[in-house]
Amino acid sequence: MSRTRTALLAAMALVAGATGTAFAVDPGSAGIAAVPCTVDYKIQNQWSTGFTAAVTVTNNSAAKSSWSLKWSYAGNQKVTSGWNAKLSQSGAAVTAANETYNAQLATGASVSFGFQGSYSGSNAIPATFTLDGVTCNVDDGGPGGPTDPPDPGGPSTRENNPYEGAKVYVNPEWSANAAAEPGGSRVAGQPTGVWLDRIAAINGAGGKMGLRAHLDEALRQKGSGELVVQFVIYNLPGRDCSALASNGELKADEIGRYKTEYIDPIKAILADPKYASLRIVTTVEIDSLPNLVTNTGSRPTAVPQCDVMKANGNYVKGVGYALNKLGDVPNVYNYVDAGHHGWIGWDDNFGPTATIMKEAATAEGATVNDVHGFITNTANYSALKENNFTINDTVGGKSVRESKWVDWNRYLDELSYAQAFRNQLVSAGFDSNIGMLIDTSRNGWGGAARPTGPGATTSVDTYVDGGRYDRRFNAGNWCNQSGAGLGERPKAAPAAGIDAYVWMKPPGESDGSSKAIPNDEGKGFDRMCDPTYTGNPRNNNNMSGALADAPVSGHWFSAQFRQLMQNAYPPLS
């Protein structure tokens, strides 16, 4: 199920090649033109078991408000996935019908769509096409037809754990920023995620590398071995409804733009057979689905914008669409964001979050098979493992769960949460082989403030507060946390059910600005990034704990990076 580099790129980017949808022809108006419609069916790429095709239909008849193009194969070709048209197949007969956004087809107008298919033996171009029952003429397929040699980069079989036996991509732009800091060369070779946080990031914005440039560099780093390259898919409409610092460019109702201008172009590039040998990990839309559980309705943590996103369904639709489209690419591994223990670990959040993730994973044509796993603690600070106390401890007859810090949560750290939430997700209907990722980029909490043992047993609070590694004022604090350190280095298969520890959030890239800074990235100012802010119900009205003088989210924050190195645990050598 590999993608073609030309047809897909064109289709998704809405440029040349396969971009729109097929056109309908009105049989009653066939006399308007000698040829009522034309169809250009081109095989863009072909390998031993599959192919990709781009189809362009031109309507020479009366304008159409909907359309349906049909053809039949002479061989055993099967359409496996497509874009910009609703494709179905019964036996040898294929139907491509319009999507809602490309149903209108004016006289003389053209529309394009593309698809991927499988075959064995011959792969002849169909002899006849009909548009709404009227026969169209057919081009011969042109260059790239079935007589061309197969592409050597054929479809791949997904590994159970893509990180095992593979190197992981080092982003040269992040690496250069890290190496430029005093002592930064100690970690500049670590792999980090690449964030696609706006449409412009796909082709490169502000002088930065675009998606294709990163993939080309990944091929160079790969050499003859295996390599994982990590991307964060992060541009939902109404993004981050409870955190203004990471609000995005798309408005709450712009689900159409999200699909056609963001996900479709990304899929087109990822599906290029040139990149079929890479293991491409996608972290899908952090902070979106958990917000629909915790920050809506009558809860004290509710945010009006989150209610809007729950009502319009665009988080669920967007995640489902992304999983469906990206999941069609055989060497893509989708990991859905699952919050962190200090957000989802309570009883009233735990099960409902798994349920809404199942809803999203079966929306917009997606299935649970499009989900390879989940990721926790993305861009967050929750400690990997608290060793100085357990959730079952008691002090003076009071459970650790009664402490102000734990606050009745059932989990103390990310490892216990990730393993337990994995079981909950399987119970909700996900595959029993799903794996978890944990972002350890900033959860080391080392340095002089790191406790070496349990706290005093004078009260449950002194016991917990004196022993916990996580030094935040509250686990709900998320922006540029003071005192944080680099965590466990990226590592494959570190614990049961965990595919890898990863640095999905590049250390040193800001979570948000500590004061309002005008920008063209759609990123607002959130008081949680202001060190003087005294909090809100989502952090139990604690101080924000944020560092001062921070830049806009995603921009390099030198002071933070230096502190992360200073407080790294395990310590840097």
Helices and strands as residue ranges (DSSP letters): H 7-13, G 27-32, E 37-46, E 50-59, E 68-72, E 78-83, E 86-90, E 93-97, G 100-102, E 110-118, E 129-131, E 134-138, E 167-168, H 172-179, G 184-186, E 194-196, H 200-203, H 211-222, E 227-233, G 244-246, H 255-257, I 258-263, H 264-270, G 273-275, E 279-284, H 289-294, H 304-312, H 314-327, E 332-337, H 341-344, H 347-361, G 368-370, E 373-376, E 394-395, E 398-399, G 400-402, H 414-427, E 435-439, H 460-467, E 491-495, E 498-502, G 527-529, G 537-539, H 558-566
